[in-house]
Amino acid sequence: MPEPKNLDAYSNPRTFYGAELRRLREEAGLTQTQLGERVFCTGSYIGQFESATRWPMVDMSRMIDEVLRSGEHLQRLAKLARSTSIADYFADAAALEPLARTIC
């Protein structure tokens, strides 16, 4: 398994969300795969949230909050991370644009 990506948790709300998710998951003694199984996704999907390569979603954060017993902590952070001037339905595509090699 590769080493976790070291991110500056305070560089933006999305990296802070990822750092908090990782902290809460590790405190609960769960791997990414174990948490993913409990919220009906893969461990790599959880890893994408933790590494800030995927925008956090409020619905997924609600399920993770329930598993990790973190109240509404991740749900609130997901709302903060998603607050942007870009329309919500387009936020994921806009975040991927800098990584794209071609746009069709």
N, C-alpha and C positions, 0 to 999 in steps of 0.2 A: 504494500500500500504506500503511495507517495506521501511525502511529508505535507502537512497542511500549509497552504499559502499564507505567508505572513503579510497581513494587510494593516495599514494604519486605520484602526477602528474609528478614528475621529476625522477622517478625510471627507466623509460624506455620510448621509443617513443610511445608505444601502450597506456600506462596509460596517457601520455600527450594528445594524441588524444582524449581519452575518457573524460578527464577533459575539454578540449576545446569544444568538442561537447556539453557536459552538460552546460557549461557556455553560449555558443551561444544560445542553445535551451531555457534556462531559461531567457536570455535577451530578446528573442523574445516572451516570455510569453506563451510558448507551453509546454504541457505535452509530455511525451514519446509517448503516444498513439496518440496525435494530430499530432506530427511530423511524426510518422510512417504512419498514414493515408495519409499524403501529399506526402510521398515517396514510397507508395505502399508496406508497410511491417507492422509488428506488433510493438506495443510499447515495448514489451519484447525484440524484436530484436534490437531496438535502445538502450535499457538498457544493452544489452550484449556488444555493442560497448563502452558505457559509463563506464562500469565496467571492461573493458579490458579483457573480457572472449572470445571475438570474434575478429579476425583480421579485421581491417578496410579495406574496398574495395574502390578502386578509383572511380568506377562507382557509387556506392551508395553515396560516399562522394560528387560527382558532383551534384547529385540530392539534397542532404541535403544543400550544398552550395547555390544552387539556391533558395531553400525555405527560408533559413536563411539569404540570401543576404550577404554572407560572402566572396564574391569573389571566389578565389580558395584556401582559407585557409585550409579547411579540405582535399581537394584533395592533396595538398602538404604534409600535415601531414600524410595522408594515405600512400603516397609513401615512406616517411621516416620510418614509422612504419613497412612497409613491406620489407624494405631493410634488407636483411639477407643473410647469406651464404647458406641458405637452398633454394632449388628450389621453385619458387613461387607456383607451382601446389601442393607442398607437405607441405607448411608452416602451413596450418590449421591443418593438421594431426599431425605434429611435435609439435605444440603448445599444443595439447590435450594429448600427450603422458604422461607427468608427472601426469595427472589427471586420467589416465586409471587404472582400477583394473586388467583387463586382456587384452591381445592383441591377436587377432586371425589372 
